[in-house]
Amino acid sequence: MSIELDEETAIRRIAERLKTSYSDRHTPDEIDAAVTEARESFNDTPIRTHVPVLVERKARRTLGGHAD
């Protein structure tokens, strides 16, 4: 499996996890937008290994904090 597919899978899982965690405060579209915006901020990052973790952290900050 390629790195791009692994990253894509990880990002989809993050979005689903955030939708569960933040469903009481944000719509699925708002959560998708936060994830997309966070991911786009790392578009120029040449080393992609930790991008999904960074995307999740940034999206959680955008959505209003850490929820689990």
N, C-alpha and C positions, 0 to 999 in steps of 0.2 A: 504494500500500500504506500502511496506517495505521501510526502509531508503535507502537501496541500489538502489531500483528502482527510488526513488525520486532524489537521487544524480545523477544517470545515466541520467534521464530526464533533470535535470538542466544542466549537462555538455553538452548534445546534443544541448540544447537551446543556451548555451553560444557559442558553436562552430558556430552555424548558425548566431548568432548576430555578432560575430567577422568576419565571412566571408562577411557579408554585410558591416561592418565598414572598413575592410582592403582590400576589393576586388581590389582596385586600386594599392595596393603595394605588395600584397602577393597572391600566389596561394592557392586554397582550401587545397591542400596537406600540404603546409607550415603552414597554420593555424591549421589544424588538428594535425600536429606534435607539434606545440607550446602548444596546449591544452593538448595533451597526456603527454608531458614532464612535464608540470606544475602539472598535476594531479598525475603523478607518484612520484613527489617530496613530496606529502602528503600521500603516501601509508601507512606509519607507524603512522599516526595521529589517535589516538583512538577515539576522539570525532569528528564526521563527519559533524556536523551541519553547519559549516561555510566553509567547503572545497570548494563548488562551487564558492563562492565569492573570495576566495583566489586563486583558479585556474584562474578565469577570470583576476584578477589583475596581476598575474604572467605572464600569456599569453600575455596580453596587453603590459607589459614591454618588453617581448621578441620580440614582433612584432613592437615595436618602439614607444610606447607611447599610450596615451589615445585618442581614436577617437570615436566620436558620431555624 
